[in-house]
Amino acid sequence: MELDEFLSEEEAAVAIGKSLRTLRQWRRRGIGPPYVLFGRTVRYRKPTFVEHFRQAEIRPVRTRAKAGKLEADHVQ
């Protein structure tokens, strides 16, 4: 394990565009990315941090009616 694979709280907050307060609230609520404590110092492992948000990704699915069905509906 290398120390450069960890993000500080500040680096993590900047990486996702959130405040330190938000990250701290997430930890208190038991939500958000996994973290490691070194004494009282919070660190986020880079690969785990990235994977957490990758898994939270939502891919919208848009369905379109077939053109033939739309035309048939309008003809009647």
mmCIF file as gemmi writes it, N, C-alpha and C atoms, coordinates in Angstrom:
data_model
loop_
_atom_site.group_PDB
_atom_site.id
_atom_site.type_symbol
_atom_site.label_atom_id
_atom_site.label_alt_id
_atom_site.label_comp_id
_atom_site.label_asym_id
_atom_site.label_entity_id
_atom_site.label_seq_id
_atom_site.pdbx_PDB_ins_code
_atom_site.Cartn_x
_atom_site.Cartn_y
_atom_site.Cartn_z
_atom_site.occupancy
_atom_site.B_iso_or_equiv
_atom_site.pdbx_formal_charge
_atom_site.auth_seq_id
_atom_site.auth_asym_id
_atom_site.pdbx_PDB_model_num
ATOM 1 N N . MET Axp A 1 ? 0.857 -1.176 0 1 0 ? 1 A 1
ATOM 2 C CA . MET Axp A 1 ? 0 0 0 1 0 ? 1 A 1
ATOM 3 C C . MET Axp A 1 ? 0.898 1.232 0 1 0 ? 1 A 1
ATOM 4 N N . GLU Axp A 2 ? 0.653 2.12 -0.933 1 0 ? 2 A 1
ATOM 5 C CA . GLU Axp A 2 ? 1.438 3.341 -1.044 1 0 ? 2 A 1
ATOM 6 C C . GLU Axp A 2 ? 0.601 4.536 -0.607 1 0 ? 2 A 1
ATOM 7 N N . LEU Axp A 3 ? 1.238 5.482 0.037 1 0 ? 3 A 1
ATOM 8 C CA . LEU Axp A 3 ? 0.516 6.637 0.558 1 0 ? 3 A 1
ATOM 9 C C . LEU Axp A 3 ? -0.049 7.529 -0.531 1 0 ? 3 A 1
ATOM 10 N N . ASP Axp A 4 ? 0.52 7.502 -1.739 1 0 ? 4 A 1
ATOM 11 C CA . ASP Axp A 4 ? -0.006 8.356 -2.8 1 0 ? 4 A 1
ATOM 12 C C . ASP Axp A 4 ? -1.299 7.817 -3.409 1 0 ? 4 A 1
ATOM 13 N N . GLU Axp A 5 ? -1.743 6.656 -2.951 1 0 ? 5 A 1
ATOM 14 C CA . GLU Axp A 5 ? -3.02 6.149 -3.45 1 0 ? 5 A 1
ATOM 15 C C . GLU Axp A 5 ? -4.186 6.661 -2.61 1 0 ? 5 A 1
ATOM 16 N N . PHE Axp A 6 ? -3.918 7.555 -1.667 1 0 ? 6 A 1
ATOM 17 C CA . PHE Axp A 6 ? -4.951 8.11 -0.806 1 0 ? 6 A 1
ATOM 18 C C . PHE Axp A 6 ? -5.221 9.571 -1.127 1 0 ? 6 A 1
ATOM 19 N N . LEU Axp A 7 ? -6.482 9.973 -0.965 1 0 ? 7 A 1
ATOM 20 C CA . LEU Axp A 7 ? -6.887 11.369 -1.101 1 0 ? 7 A 1
ATOM 21 C C . LEU Axp A 7 ? -7.18 11.926 0.284 1 0 ? 7 A 1
ATOM 22 N N . SER Axp A 8 ? -6.793 13.161 0.522 1 0 ? 8 A 1
ATOM 23 C CA . SER Axp A 8 ? -7.188 13.833 1.757 1 0 ? 8 A 1
ATOM 24 C C . SER Axp A 8 ? -8.669 14.21 1.635 1 0 ? 8 A 1
ATOM 25 N N . GLU Axp A 9 ? -9.252 14.64 2.729 1 0 ? 9 A 1
ATOM 26 C CA . GLU Axp A 9 ? -10.645 15.108 2.682 1 0 ? 9 A 1
ATOM 27 C C . GLU Axp A 9 ? -10.783 16.252 1.677 1 0 ? 9 A 1
ATOM 28 N N . GLU Axp A 10 ? -9.834 17.178 1.727 1 0 ? 10 A 1
ATOM 29 C CA . GLU Axp A 10 ? -9.889 18.337 0.841 1 0 ? 10 A 1
ATOM 30 C C . GLU Axp A 10 ? -9.786 17.93 -0.625 1 0 ? 10 A 1
ATOM 31 N N . GLU Axp A 11 ? -8.861 17.03 -0.93 1 0 ? 11 A 1
ATOM 32 C CA . GLU Axp A 11 ? -8.705 16.568 -2.318 1 0 ? 11 A 1
ATOM 33 C C . GLU Axp A 11 ? -9.952 15.835 -2.793 1 0 ? 11 A 1
ATOM 34 N N . ALA Axp A 12 ? -10.538 15.041 -1.918 1 0 ? 12 A 1
ATOM 35 C CA . ALA Axp A 12 ? -11.751 14.303 -2.274 1 0 ? 12 A 1
ATOM 36 C C . ALA Axp A 12 ? -12.905 15.267 -2.544 1 0 ? 12 A 1
ATOM 37 N N . ALA Axp A 13 ? -13.053 16.276 -1.701 1 0 ? 13 A 1
ATOM 38 C CA . ALA Axp A 13 ? -14.133 17.247 -1.874 1 0 ? 13 A 1
ATOM 39 C C . ALA Axp A 13 ? -13.984 17.99 -3.202 1 0 ? 13 A 1
ATOM 40 N N . VAL Axp A 14 ? -12.774 18.418 -3.502 1 0 ? 14 A 1
ATOM 41 C CA . VAL Axp A 14 ? -12.528 19.123 -4.769 1 0 ? 14 A 1
ATOM 42 C C . VAL Axp A 14 ? -12.803 18.204 -5.954 1 0 ? 14 A 1
ATOM 43 N N . ALA Axp A 15 ? -12.409 16.943 -5.845 1 0 ? 15 A 1
ATOM 44 C CA . ALA Axp A 15 ? -12.57 15.994 -6.954 1 0 ? 15 A 1
ATOM 45 C C . ALA Axp A 15 ? -14.031 15.819 -7.359 1 0 ? 15 A 1
ATOM 46 N N . ILE Axp A 16 ? -14.936 15.909 -6.394 1 0 ? 16 A 1
ATOM 47 C CA . ILE Axp A 16 ? -16.358 15.705 -6.715 1 0 ? 16 A 1
ATOM 48 C C . ILE Axp A 16 ? -17.175 16.987 -6.649 1 0 ? 16 A 1
ATOM 49 N N . GLY Axp A 17 ? -16.508 18.103 -6.386 1 0 ? 17 A 1
ATOM 50 C CA . GLY Axp A 17 ? -17.206 19.388 -6.364 1 0 ? 17 A 1
ATOM 51 C C . GLY Axp A 17 ? -18.156 19.546 -5.188 1 0 ? 17 A 1
ATOM 52 N N . LYS Axp A 18 ? -17.815 18.955 -4.061 1 0 ? 18 A 1
ATOM 53 C CA . LYS Axp A 18 ? -18.629 19.067 -2.842 1 0 ? 18 A 1
ATOM 54 C C . LYS Axp A 18 ? -17.802 19.717 -1.752 1 0 ? 18 A 1
ATOM 55 N N . SER Axp A 19 ? -18.456 20.138 -0.7 1 0 ? 19 A 1
ATOM 56 C CA . SER Axp A 19 ? -17.747 20.762 0.413 1 0 ? 19 A 1
ATOM 57 C C . SER Axp A 19 ? -17.268 19.699 1.4 1 0 ? 19 A 1
ATOM 58 N N . LEU Axp A 20 ? -16.305 20.106 2.241 1 0 ? 20 A 1
ATOM 59 C CA . LEU Axp A 20 ? -15.861 19.219 3.32 1 0 ? 20 A 1
ATOM 60 C C . LEU Axp A 20 ? -17.04 18.863 4.222 1 0 ? 20 A 1
ATOM 61 N N . ARG Axp A 21 ? -17.876 19.844 4.466 1 0 ? 21 A 1
ATOM 62 C CA . ARG Axp A 21 ? -19.049 19.618 5.318 1 0 ? 21 A 1
ATOM 63 C C . ARG Axp A 21 ? -19.931 18.496 4.764 1 0 ? 21 A 1
ATOM 64 N N . THR Axp A 22 ? -20.128 18.494 3.463 1 0 ? 22 A 1
ATOM 65 C CA . THR Axp A 22 ? -20.942 17.445 2.842 1 0 ? 22 A 1
ATOM 66 C C . THR Axp A 22 ? -20.313 16.074 3.047 1 0 ? 22 A 1
ATOM 67 N N . LEU Axp A 23 ? -19.003 15.951 2.8 1 0 ? 23 A 1
ATOM 68 C CA . LEU Axp A 23 ? -18.331 14.661 3.005 1 0 ? 23 A 1
ATOM 69 C C . LEU Axp A 23 ? -18.464 14.206 4.461 1 0 ? 23 A 1
ATOM 70 N N . ARG Axp A 24 ? -18.311 15.127 5.383 1 0 ? 24 A 1
ATOM 71 C CA . ARG Axp A 24 ? -18.416 14.785 6.807 1 0 ? 24 A 1
ATOM 72 C C . ARG Axp A 24 ? -19.835 14.351 7.165 1 0 ? 24 A 1
ATOM 73 N N . GLN Axp A 25 ? -20.818 15.028 6.609 1 0 ? 25 A 1
ATOM 74 C CA . GLN Axp A 25 ? -22.211 14.63 6.844 1 0 ? 25 A 1
ATOM 75 C C . GLN Axp A 25 ? -22.469 13.241 6.28 1 0 ? 25 A 1
ATOM 76 N N . TRP Axp A 26 ? -21.962 12.963 5.103 1 0 ? 26 A 1
ATOM 77 C CA . TRP Axp A 26 ? -22.127 11.633 4.51 1 0 ? 26 A 1
ATOM 78 C C . TRP Axp A 26 ? -21.541 10.561 5.416 1 0 ? 26 A 1
ATOM 79 N N . ARG Axp A 27 ? -20.354 10.835 5.98 1 0 ? 27 A 1
ATOM 80 C CA . ARG Axp A 27 ? -19.731 9.839 6.875 1 0 ? 27 A 1
ATOM 81 C C . ARG Axp A 27 ? -20.584 9.618 8.114 1 0 ? 27 A 1
ATOM 82 N N . ARG Axp A 28 ? -21.09 10.695 8.692 1 0 ? 28 A 1
ATOM 83 C CA . ARG Axp A 28 ? -21.942 10.55 9.888 1 0 ? 28 A 1
ATOM 84 C C . ARG Axp A 28 ? -23.212 9.756 9.588 1 0 ? 28 A 1
ATOM 85 N N . ARG Axp A 29 ? -23.751 9.942 8.401 1 0 ? 29 A 1
ATOM 86 C CA . ARG Axp A 29 ? -24.986 9.252 8.006 1 0 ? 29 A 1
ATOM 87 C C . ARG Axp A 29 ? -24.733 7.835 7.492 1 0 ? 29 A 1
ATOM 88 N N . GLY Axp A 30 ? -23.463 7.501 7.293 1 0 ? 30 A 1
ATOM 89 C CA . GLY Axp A 30 ? -23.137 6.168 6.791 1 0 ? 30 A 1
ATOM 90 C C . GLY Axp A 30 ? -23.355 6.032 5.292 1 0 ? 30 A 1
ATOM 91 N N . ILE Axp A 31 ? -23.345 7.155 4.586 1 0 ? 31 A 1
ATOM 92 C CA . ILE Axp A 31 ? -23.475 7.126 3.128 1 0 ? 31 A 1
ATOM 93 C C . ILE Axp A 31 ? -22.203 7.724 2.538 1 0 ? 31 A 1
ATOM 94 N N . GLY Axp A 32 ? -22.067 7.673 1.253 1 0 ? 32 A 1
ATOM 95 C CA . GLY Axp A 32 ? -20.873 8.237 0.631 1 0 ? 32 A 1
ATOM 96 C C . GLY Axp A 32 ? -19.785 7.195 0.466 1 0 ? 32 A 1
ATOM 97 N N . PRO Axp A 33 ? -18.644 7.622 -0.031 1 0 ? 33 A 1
ATOM 98 C CA . PRO Axp A 33 ? -17.558 6.682 -0.339 1 0 ? 33 A 1
ATOM 99 C C . PRO Axp A 33 ? -16.904 6.119 0.921 1 0 ? 33 A 1
ATOM 100 N N . PRO Axp A 34 ? -16.389 4.892 0.839 1 0 ? 34 A 1
ATOM 101 C CA . PRO Axp A 34 ? -15.652 4.306 1.965 1 0 ? 34 A 1
ATOM 102 C C . PRO Axp A 34 ? -14.405 5.136 2.267 1 0 ? 34 A 1
ATOM 103 N N . TYR Axp A 35 ? -13.999 5.128 3.514 1 0 ? 35 A 1
ATOM 104 C CA . TYR Axp A 35 ? -12.837 5.911 3.925 1 0 ? 35 A 1
ATOM 105 C C . TYR Axp A 35 ? -12 5.124 4.918 1 0 ? 35 A 1
ATOM 106 N N . VAL Axp A 36 ? -10.805 5.626 5.181 1 0 ? 36 A 1
ATOM 107 C CA . VAL Axp A 36 ? -9.868 5.003 6.112 1 0 ? 36 A 1
ATOM 108 C C . VAL Axp A 36 ? -9.501 6.047 7.15 1 0 ? 36 A 1
ATOM 109 N N . LEU Axp A 37 ? -9.364 5.618 8.392 1 0 ? 37 A 1
ATOM 110 C CA . LEU Axp A 37 ? -8.907 6.52 9.451 1 0 ? 37 A 1
ATOM 111 C C . LEU Axp A 37 ? -7.471 6.186 9.821 1 0 ? 37 A 1
ATOM 112 N N . PHE Axp A 38 ? -6.629 7.185 9.809 1 0 ? 38 A 1
ATOM 113 C CA . PHE Axp A 38 ? -5.266 7.083 10.323 1 0 ? 38 A 1
ATOM 114 C C . PHE Axp A 38 ? -5.277 7.938 11.589 1 0 ? 38 A 1
ATOM 115 N N . GLY Axp A 39 ? -5.553 7.309 12.724 1 0 ? 39 A 1
ATOM 116 C CA . GLY Axp A 39 ? -5.785 8.082 13.942 1 0 ? 39 A 1
ATOM 117 C C . GLY Axp A 39 ? -7.103 8.81 13.763 1 0 ? 39 A 1
ATOM 118 N N . ARG Axp A 40 ? -7.061 10.148 13.769 1 0 ? 40 A 1
ATOM 119 C CA . ARG Axp A 40 ? -8.274 10.939 13.51 1 0 ? 40 A 1
ATOM 120 C C . ARG Axp A 40 ? -8.272 11.554 12.119 1 0 ? 40 A 1
ATOM 121 N N . THR Axp A 41 ? -7.305 11.178 11.31 1 0 ? 41 A 1
ATOM 122 C CA . THR Axp A 41 ? -7.191 11.719 9.952 1 0 ? 41 A 1
ATOM 123 C C . THR Axp A 41 ? -7.946 10.833 8.97 1 0 ? 41 A 1
ATOM 124 N N . VAL Axp A 42 ? -8.848 11.431 8.23 1 0 ? 42 A 1
ATOM 125 C CA . VAL Axp A 42 ? -9.652 10.709 7.241 1 0 ? 42 A 1
ATOM 126 C C . VAL Axp A 42 ? -8.943 10.734 5.899 1 0 ? 42 A 1
ATOM 127 N N . ARG Axp A 43 ? -8.889 9.581 5.252 1 0 ? 43 A 1
ATOM 128 C CA . ARG Axp A 43 ? -8.332 9.462 3.904 1 0 ? 43 A 1
ATOM 129 C C . ARG Axp A 43 ? -9.258 8.575 3.078 1 0 ? 43 A 1
ATOM 130 N N . TYR Axp A 44 ? -9.269 8.831 1.781 1 0 ? 44 A 1
ATOM 131 C CA . TYR Axp A 44 ? -10.042 8.033 0.831 1 0 ? 44 A 1
ATOM 132 C C . TYR Axp A 44 ? -9.072 7.349 -0.114 1 0 ? 44 A 1
ATOM 133 N N . ARG Axp A 45 ? -9.206 6.03 -0.266 1 0 ? 45 A 1
ATOM 134 C CA . ARG Axp A 45 ? -8.383 5.324 -1.255 1 0 ? 45 A 1
ATOM 135 C C . ARG Axp A 45 ? -8.889 5.705 -2.639 1 0 ? 45 A 1
ATOM 136 N N . LYS Axp A 46 ? -7.993 6.143 -3.502 1 0 ? 46 A 1
ATOM 137 C CA . LYS Axp A 46 ? -8.386 6.619 -4.834 1 0 ? 46 A 1
ATOM 138 C C . LYS Axp A 46 ? -9.211 5.6 -5.617 1 0 ? 46 A 1
ATOM 139 N N . PRO Axp A 47 ? -8.747 4.341 -5.732 1 0 ? 47 A 1
ATOM 140 C CA . PRO Axp A 47 ? -9.533 3.387 -6.541 1 0 ? 47 A 1
ATOM 141 C C . PRO Axp A 47 ? -10.936 3.146 -5.969 1 0 ? 47 A 1
ATOM 142 N N . THR Axp A 48 ? -11.047 3.058 -4.659 1 0 ? 48 A 1
ATOM 143 C CA . THR Axp A 48 ? -12.344 2.817 -4.015 1 0 ? 48 A 1
ATOM 144 C C . THR Axp A 48 ? -13.245 4.037 -4.162 1 0 ? 48 A 1
ATOM 145 N N . PHE Axp A 49 ? -12.658 5.208 -4.035 1 0 ? 49 A 1
ATOM 146 C CA . PHE Axp A 49 ? -13.388 6.467 -4.169 1 0 ? 49 A 1
ATOM 147 C C . PHE Axp A 49 ? -13.999 6.578 -5.568 1 0 ? 49 A 1
ATOM 148 N N . VAL Axp A 50 ? -13.192 6.337 -6.562 1 0 ? 50 A 1
ATOM 149 C CA . VAL Axp A 50 ? -13.668 6.405 -7.946 1 0 ? 50 A 1
ATOM 150 C C . VAL Axp A 50 ? -14.742 5.345 -8.202 1 0 ? 50 A 1
ATOM 151 N N . GLU Axp A 51 ? -14.51 4.131 -7.73 1 0 ? 51 A 1
ATOM 152 C CA . GLU Axp A 51 ? -15.464 3.043 -7.943 1 0 ? 51 A 1
ATOM 153 C C . GLU Axp A 51 ? -16.811 3.331 -7.286 1 0 ? 51 A 1
ATOM 154 N N . HIS Axp A 52 ? -16.793 3.957 -6.118 1 0 ? 52 A 1
ATOM 155 C CA . HIS Axp A 52 ? -18.045 4.297 -5.426 1 0 ? 52 A 1
ATOM 156 C C . HIS Axp A 52 ? -18.925 5.163 -6.327 1 0 ? 52 A 1
ATOM 157 N N . PHE Axp A 53 ? -18.341 6.166 -6.924 1 0 ? 53 A 1
ATOM 158 C CA . PHE Axp A 53 ? -19.13 7.06 -7.776 1 0 ? 53 A 1
ATOM 159 C C . PHE Axp A 53 ? -19.437 6.434 -9.125 1 0 ? 53 A 1
ATOM 160 N N . ARG Axp A 54 ? -18.599 5.554 -9.584 1 0 ? 54 A 1
ATOM 161 C CA . ARG Axp A 54 ? -18.885 4.842 -10.834 1 0 ? 54 A 1
ATOM 162 C C . ARG Axp A 54 ? -20.128 3.96 -10.647 1 0 ? 54 A 1
ATOM 163 N N . GLN Axp A 55 ? -20.225 3.295 -9.499 1 0 ? 55 A 1
ATOM 164 C CA . GLN Axp A 55 ? -21.376 2.439 -9.231 1 0 ? 55 A 1
ATOM 165 C C . GLN Axp A 55 ? -22.65 3.247 -9.002 1 0 ? 55 A 1
ATOM 166 N N . ALA Axp A 56 ? -22.502 4.49 -8.587 1 0 ? 56 A 1
ATOM 167 C CA . ALA Axp A 56 ? -23.672 5.338 -8.344 1 0 ? 56 A 1
ATOM 168 C C . ALA Axp A 56 ? -24.197 5.974 -9.632 1 0 ? 56 A 1
ATOM 169 N N . GLU Axp A 57 ? -23.502 5.731 -10.727 1 0 ? 57 A 1
ATOM 170 C CA . GLU Axp A 57 ? -23.875 6.338 -12.001 1 0 ? 57 A 1
ATOM 171 C C . GLU Axp A 57 ? -25.246 5.849 -12.448 1 0 ? 57 A 1
ATOM 172 N N . ILE Axp A 58 ? -26.051 6.776 -12.893 1 0 ? 58 A 1
ATOM 173 C CA . ILE Axp A 58 ? -27.389 6.459 -13.398 1 0 ? 58 A 1
ATOM 174 C C . ILE Axp A 58 ? -27.391 6.732 -14.894 1 0 ? 58 A 1
ATOM 175 N N . ARG Axp A 59 ? -27.793 5.741 -15.629 1 0 ? 59 A 1
ATOM 176 C CA . ARG Axp A 59 ? -27.864 5.893 -17.09 1 0 ? 59 A 1
ATOM 177 C C . ARG Axp A 59 ? -29.335 5.927 -17.491 1 0 ? 59 A 1
ATOM 178 N N . PRO Axp A 60 ? -29.822 7.096 -17.849 1 0 ? 60 A 1
ATOM 179 C CA . PRO Axp A 60 ? -31.228 7.192 -18.225 1 0 ? 60 A 1
ATOM 180 C C . PRO Axp A 60 ? -31.519 6.381 -19.487 1 0 ? 60 A 1
ATOM 181 N N . VAL Axp A 61 ? -32.671 5.793 -19.49 1 0 ? 61 A 1
ATOM 182 C CA . VAL Axp A 61 ? -33.093 5.011 -20.643 1 0 ? 61 A 1
ATOM 183 C C . VAL Axp A 61 ? -34.303 5.71 -21.244 1 0 ? 61 A 1
ATOM 184 N N . ARG Axp A 62 ? -34.163 6.056 -22.475 1 0 ? 62 A 1
ATOM 185 C CA . ARG Axp A 62 ? -35.261 6.738 -23.154 1 0 ? 62 A 1
ATOM 186 C C . ARG Axp A 62 ? -35.816 5.797 -24.204 1 0 ? 62 A 1
ATOM 187 N N . THR Axp A 63 ? -37.089 5.533 -24.116 1 0 ? 63 A 1
ATOM 188 C CA . THR Axp A 63 ? -37.719 4.67 -25.117 1 0 ? 63 A 1
ATOM 189 C C . THR Axp A 63 ? -38.53 5.552 -26.06 1 0 ? 63 A 1
ATOM 190 N N . ARG Axp A 64 ? -38.497 5.188 -27.299 1 0 ? 64 A 1
ATOM 191 C CA . ARG Axp A 64 ? -39.23 5.93 -28.303 1 0 ? 64 A 1
ATOM 192 C C . ARG Axp A 64 ? -40.246 4.997 -28.947 1 0 ? 64 A 1
ATOM 193 N N . ALA Axp A 65 ? -41.409 5.529 -29.161 1 0 ? 65 A 1
ATOM 194 C CA . ALA Axp A 65 ? -42.422 4.754 -29.865 1 0 ? 65 A 1
ATOM 195 C C . ALA Axp A 65 ? -41.977 4.577 -31.307 1 0 ? 65 A 1
ATOM 196 N N . LYS Axp A 66 ? -42.294 3.446 -31.86 1 0 ? 66 A 1
ATOM 197 C CA . LYS Axp A 66 ? -41.926 3.19 -33.253 1 0 ? 66 A 1
ATOM 198 C C . LYS Axp A 66 ? -42.722 4.11 -34.168 1 0 ? 66 A 1
ATOM 199 N N . ALA Axp A 67 ? -42.093 4.585 -35.211 1 0 ? 67 A 1
ATOM 200 C CA . ALA Axp A 67 ? -42.723 5.527 -36.136 1 0 ? 67 A 1
ATOM 201 C C . ALA Axp A 67 ? -43.994 4.954 -36.743 1 0 ? 67 A 1
ATOM 202 N N . GLY Axp A 68 ? -43.981 3.694 -37.1 1 0 ? 68 A 1
ATOM 203 C CA . GLY Axp A 68 ? -45.161 3.059 -37.699 1 0 ? 68 A 1
ATOM 204 C C . GLY Axp A 68 ? -46.347 3.07 -36.754 1 0 ? 68 A 1
ATOM 205 N N . LYS Axp A 69 ? -46.119 2.836 -35.476 1 0 ? 69 A 1
ATOM 206 C CA . LYS Axp A 69 ? -47.206 2.832 -34.503 1 0 ? 69 A 1
ATOM 207 C C . LYS Axp A 69 ? -47.765 4.233 -34.347 1 0 ? 69 A 1
ATOM 208 N N . LEU Axp A 70 ? -46.912 5.242 -34.314 1 0 ? 70 A 1
ATOM 209 C CA . LEU Axp A 70 ? -47.403 6.609 -34.188 1 0 ? 70 A 1
ATOM 210 C C . LEU Axp A 70 ? -48.262 6.983 -35.386 1 0 ? 70 A 1
ATOM 211 N N . GLU Axp A 71 ? -47.798 6.629 -36.574 1 0 ? 71 A 1
ATOM 212 C CA . GLU Axp A 71 ? -48.558 6.969 -37.776 1 0 ? 71 A 1
ATOM 213 C C . GLU Axp A 71 ? -49.889 6.239 -37.775 1 0 ? 71 A 1
ATOM 214 N N . ALA Axp A 72 ? -49.919 4.976 -37.357 1 0 ? 72 A 1
ATOM 215 C CA . ALA Axp A 72 ? -51.155 4.209 -37.334 1 0 ? 72 A 1
ATOM 216 C C . ALA Axp A 72 ? -52.147 4.798 -36.353 1 0 ? 72 A 1
ATOM 217 N N . ASP Axp A 73 ? -51.659 5.275 -35.22 1 0 ? 73 A 1
ATOM 218 C CA . ASP Axp A 73 ? -52.533 5.887 -34.222 1 0 ? 73 A 1
ATOM 219 C C . ASP Axp A 73 ? -53.183 7.171 -34.744 1 0 ? 73 A 1
ATOM 220 N N . HIS Axp A 74 ? -52.444 7.94 -35.518 1 0 ? 74 A 1
ATOM 221 C CA . HIS Axp A 74 ? -52.965 9.208 -36.025 1 0 ? 74 A 1
ATOM 222 C C . HIS Axp A 74 ? -53.909 9.011 -37.19 1 0 ? 74 A 1
ATOM 223 N N . VAL Axp A 75 ? -53.825 7.935 -37.919 1 0 ? 75 A 1
ATOM 224 C CA . VAL Axp A 75 ? -54.649 7.673 -39.088 1 0 ? 75 A 1
ATOM 225 C C . VAL Axp A 75 ? -56.085 7.356 -38.665 1 0 ? 75 A 1
ATOM 226 N N . GLN Axp A 76 ? -56.216 6.685 -37.551 1 0 ? 76 A 1
ATOM 227 C CA . GLN Axp A 76 ? -57.561 6.226 -37.133 1 0 ? 76 A 1
ATOM 228 C C . GLN Axp A 76 ? -58.427 7.325 -36.728 1 0 ? 76 A 1
